[in-house]
């Protein structure tokens, strides 16, 4: 199993926390807030992955782990 970097692990954890918030949200405002939290966490994860891939292509060695 690959051990992700602390930065990547933090973003992965944020996605999981956001999913839990959505699963347990009650009421329209809390559900909306949880959806926005999850979307933001997913976008941070996507941005980090793209940043790391760009680093690999440019020879900077931007590894996901």
Secondary structure, DSSP 4 states (H G I P E B T S, - for coil): -----HHHHHHHHHHHHHHHHHHH--SHHHHHHHHHHHHHHHHHHHHHHHHHHHHHHTTS-----
